[in-house]
């Protein structure tokens, strides 16, 4: 009888320890605000793709246009709500295997492991961008939410995440510059 009790306690302790370890492991890979993965989750998913996939892999990197204005106008809690909504949209838009993450601040990334070409990756990135732009109200407050996005594609077997992120970052700032140029041109044409 004592042996059964000891075995039961040992088993229960092992299960509880395993559950606790899994929760801690998951917390280290999850952004606490949005519930998306974080940089560590992105790195882990990228490494899995690199070792198990042939063909192309892409990373889309984006940050919010004018995000500081949300915080300055409505406060940081409202800014957090914007980030939560963006995270929810990215999660909803992600196909199986795609990994949306919040890197930090208002910067997000999406691992695109199943692209067949650079054009395919670009198209998919623009779908994420368009979905974010559909956010028009948060907590009853009308908002205009947009994201500058850059995407980079490389062969999975030779790709380096840091290189893809750096190139996607350069392209993102090109997109941000293009958006500002179009917005400024529209302002000039409207005021004339």
C-alpha positions as CSV (number, residue, x, y, z in Angstrom):
1,X,0.0,0.0,0.0
2,X,2.8,2.4,0.9
3,X,4.5,1.7,-2.4
4,X,1.3,2.7,-4.3
5,X,1.0,5.9,-2.3
6,X,4.7,6.8,-3.0
7,X,4.3,6.0,-6.7
8,X,1.1,8.1,-6.8
9,X,2.8,11.1,-5.1
10,X,5.9,10.7,-7.3
11,X,3.8,10.6,-10.5
12,X,1.7,13.6,-9.4
13,X,4.8,15.5,-8.5
14,X,6.3,14.7,-11.9
15,X,3.2,15.7,-13.8
16,X,3.0,19.0,-11.8
17,X,6.7,19.8,-12.4
18,X,6.3,19.0,-16.1
19,X,3.2,21.2,-16.4
20,X,5.0,24.0,-14.5
21,X,8.1,23.7,-16.7
22,X,6.0,23.8,-19.8
23,X,4.2,27.0,-18.6
24,X,7.5,28.7,-17.8
25,X,8.9,27.6,-21.2
26,X,5.9,29.0,-23.0
27,X,6.1,32.3,-21.0
28,X,9.7,32.8,-22.2
29,X,8.5,32.7,-25.8
30,X,5.3,34.7,-25.5
31,X,4.8,38.5,-25.6
32,X,2.8,39.2,-22.4
33,X,0.8,42.1,-23.9
34,X,-0.4,40.6,-27.3
35,X,-0.1,36.9,-26.6
36,X,1.9,36.5,-29.8
37,X,5.3,34.9,-29.8
38,X,8.3,37.0,-29.1
39,X,11.8,37.1,-30.7
40,X,12.8,33.8,-29.0
41,X,9.7,32.1,-30.5
42,X,10.6,33.5,-33.9
43,X,14.2,32.2,-33.7
44,X,12.9,28.7,-32.7
45,X,10.4,28.6,-35.5
46,X,12.9,29.9,-38.0
47,X,15.4,27.2,-36.9
48,X,12.8,24.5,-37.3
49,X,12.0,25.7,-40.8
50,X,15.6,25.9,-41.7
51,X,16.3,22.3,-40.7
52,X,13.1,20.8,-42.1
53,X,12.3,22.8,-45.2
54,X,13.8,23.1,-48.7
55,X,12.9,26.0,-50.9
56,X,12.3,29.6,-49.8
57,X,11.5,31.2,-46.4
58,X,10.6,34.8,-45.9
59,X,10.3,37.2,-43.0
60,X,8.0,40.2,-43.0
61,X,9.0,43.0,-40.6
62,X,6.7,45.9,-39.8
63,X,6.1,48.7,-37.4
64,X,3.2,51.0,-36.9
65,X,3.0,54.3,-38.7
66,X,2.4,57.2,-36.3
67,X,2.1,55.0,-33.3
68,X,3.6,57.6,-31.0
69,X,0.5,59.8,-31.7
70,X,-1.8,57.1,-30.1
71,X,0.2,57.2,-26.9
72,X,0.6,61.0,-26.9
73,X,-3.1,61.7,-27.7
74,X,-4.9,59.0,-25.8
75,X,-2.3,57.6,-23.3
76,X,-0.2,54.4,-23.1
77,X,-3.1,52.2,-22.2
78,X,-4.8,53.1,-25.4
79,X,-1.5,52.5,-27.3
80,X,-1.4,49.1,-25.7
81,X,-5.0,48.4,-26.9
82,X,-3.8,49.3,-30.5
83,X,-0.9,46.8,-30.2
84,X,-3.3,44.1,-28.8
85,X,-5.7,44.7,-31.8
86,X,-2.8,44.5,-34.3
87,X,-1.6,41.3,-32.7
88,X,-5.1,39.8,-32.9
89,X,-5.3,40.7,-36.6
90,X,-1.9,39.2,-37.4
91,X,-2.8,36.0,-35.5
92,X,-6.1,35.8,-37.3
93,X,-4.5,36.3,-40.7
94,X,-1.7,33.8,-40.2
95,X,-2.0,30.6,-42.2
96,X,-0.9,27.3,-40.6
97,X,2.9,27.4,-40.1
98,X,3.2,31.2,-40.4
99,X,4.4,32.7,-37.1
100,X,3.4,36.3,-36.2
101,X,5.4,37.8,-33.3
102,X,5.8,41.1,-31.5
103,X,9.5,41.9,-31.4
104,X,9.3,45.0,-29.1
105,X,7.5,48.3,-28.9
106,X,5.4,48.6,-32.1
107,X,7.5,46.3,-34.2
108,X,6.1,43.0,-35.4
109,X,7.3,40.2,-37.6
110,X,5.8,37.3,-39.5
111,X,7.7,34.2,-40.5
112,X,6.5,33.0,-43.9
113,X,7.8,29.5,-44.3
114,X,5.8,28.3,-47.3
115,X,6.4,31.0,-50.0
116,X,7.2,29.9,-53.5
117,X,8.8,33.1,-54.7
118,X,9.7,36.6,-53.6
119,X,6.6,37.9,-55.2
120,X,4.5,35.4,-53.2
121,X,6.1,36.7,-50.0
122,X,5.5,40.3,-51.0
123,X,1.8,39.5,-51.8
124,X,1.4,37.8,-48.4
125,X,3.1,40.7,-46.6
126,X,0.7,43.1,-48.3
127,X,-2.3,41.0,-47.1
128,X,-1.1,41.4,-43.5
129,X,-0.6,45.1,-44.1
130,X,-4.1,45.5,-45.6
131,X,-5.7,43.5,-42.7
132,X,-4.0,45.8,-40.1
133,X,-5.5,48.8,-42.0
134,X,-9.0,47.4,-41.4
135,X,-8.8,48.4,-37.7
136,X,-10.9,51.5,-37.6
137,X,-12.2,51.6,-34.0
138,X,-10.7,50.8,-30.6
139,X,-12.8,51.1,-27.5
140,X,-15.3,53.2,-29.4
141,X,-12.6,55.6,-30.6
142,X,-12.3,55.9,-34.4
143,X,-8.6,55.3,-35.4
144,X,-6.5,55.0,-38.5
145,X,-4.0,52.2,-38.1
146,X,-1.4,51.4,-40.6
147,X,1.9,49.5,-40.7
148,X,5.0,50.0,-42.8
149,X,6.2,46.5,-43.9
150,X,9.3,45.1,-45.5
151,X,9.8,41.5,-46.5
152,X,12.9,39.5,-47.4
153,X,13.1,36.0,-48.9
154,X,16.0,33.6,-49.0
155,X,16.7,29.8,-49.5
156,X,15.7,28.1,-46.3
157,X,18.8,26.0,-46.1
158,X,21.2,29.0,-46.2
159,X,19.1,31.7,-44.7
160,X,20.2,33.5,-41.5
161,X,17.4,35.1,-39.5
162,X,19.5,38.2,-38.5
163,X,20.2,38.8,-42.2
164,X,16.6,38.4,-43.2
165,X,15.5,40.8,-40.4
166,X,18.1,43.4,-41.3
167,X,17.1,43.4,-45.0
168,X,13.4,43.4,-44.2
169,X,14.1,46.3,-41.9
170,X,15.7,48.3,-44.7
171,X,12.8,47.5,-46.9
172,X,10.3,48.5,-44.2
173,X,11.9,51.9,-43.9
174,X,11.7,52.3,-47.7
175,X,7.9,51.5,-47.3
176,X,7.7,54.0,-44.5
177,X,9.4,56.7,-46.6
178,X,7.1,56.0,-49.6
179,X,4.0,56.2,-47.3
180,X,5.2,59.6,-45.9
181,X,5.9,60.9,-49.4
182,X,2.5,59.9,-50.6
183,X,0.8,61.4,-47.5
184,X,2.7,64.6,-48.0
185,X,1.9,64.8,-51.7
186,X,-1.8,64.2,-50.9
187,X,-1.7,67.0,-48.2
188,X,-0.2,69.4,-50.7
189,X,-2.7,68.6,-53.4
190,X,-5.7,68.9,-51.0
191,X,-4.5,72.2,-49.6
192,X,-3.9,73.8,-53.1
